[in-house]
Amino acid sequence: MVIQDYGIVGLFLVFGIAFVGAAFVVSWMLRPRDPNPVKSSIYECGEIVKGDSRVQFNVGYYLVALLFVIFDIEVLFLVPWIVIFRELGIVSYIEMMIFIAILVVGLIYAWKKGVFEW
């Protein structure tokens, strides 16, 4: 490597730091200096907050979301495999059946654990 290559990387680094610094300075210059109390108050959807803002959600929502992501990824693997299925042969078919069987076992496990019960 030539020293000029490091110079180009250094130049990009300096410009990157300068760009971030300039963004901070511009936002500091454009911010309101003395906002009124209404603008400084914390609100959600225009309503005054009553009580504690911490709400505990049912973990079932997250588990269903994770299962959705898992089976969405399964579709991402299945579609390209289906498109070229005839070219791959029997070994690929067996591998995909093992993959699907693992996912079905996971689905049955989640079902038995009561993930789908609200």
N, C-alpha and C positions, 0 to 999 in steps of 0.2 A: 504494500500500500504506500501511496505517496502522501506526503504531509498535506497536500491540497485536499485530499479526500476528508481528512480530519477537519480541515478548515471549513469545508462545506457543512459538515455535521455541526460544528461549533456555531456557524452562522445561523443555521436553522434553530439551534438551541437558544441563541440570543434573541432571535426574532420571536420565538415562541414565548419566552419569558417576558419580553417587552409587550407582546400582544395581551397576555394575561394581566400584566401590571396596568396597561392602559385601560383595559376593561374595568378593573377595580377603581381606578382614578376617575373615569368618566361616570361610573355609577355613583361614586361618592359625591361628585360635583352636581349630579342631577337629582339626587334624593331630596325629599322635602326636609327643610331645616327644622321647622317647628310645627309638626302635625297636631291637629286638634285632638282632644281626648276620644272622640267618636272613632276617628280613623286609627287610633292606637289600640282600641279595645279589641279583644278576641271575640270572634263570632263564628257561627257556623250556620249557613243558609239564612242569615238574617235574624235568627232567633237568639234570644238571650239564654245563656247556658244555665240550666237548673240542675243542681246536684253534681254528682261525680261524673266526669267525662269518660272514665274507664268503663268499658262494657266488655264482658267476657262473651266471646262467640263460641258456639258449639264446634268442637273439633271435627265433627262429621263433615262440615262444609269443606274443610281443608283436605280431608281424606278423599272425598269425592273428586275434588279438583286434582289431586295427585293421581288418582286412578284415571281420570280423563286424560291427563298428560301422558301417562304410560301407554294407554291404548291409542292415543293420537300418534305417538312415536311408532307404535306397532304398524299403523297404517302407512307411515312414511317408509318403513322397511318392506312392507308387503307390496305396495304398488309397483316399484321398479322390478321386484322379483317376478310379479305376475306378468309384466310386459315381456320379459325375456325368458319365461318359464321353459319353453320348448328347447332352447339352446343350452340350458344348464344341466339337464339330465336328472337321474334318480337321486344322486347324492345331495344335490341342492334341495330336492323335494323332502328328503329325510331331515336335513338340517332345518328347513323351515317348519316342518311338523314338530320338531323338538322345541323350537323357539315358541311356536304357538302353544304347545303343551305347557311350557313353563309359565306363560302368561295366563293360561286357563287355571293352572294350579294357584297362581296368585289371586286371581279373581274369586275362586272358590274359597280361599283362605279369608279374603276380605269379606265375603258374603257371610261366612260362618262367624266372623268376629262382630258382625252387626254393623258394618260401615254404612250399609244402605238403609238402615232403619232410622227414621227421624223421631 
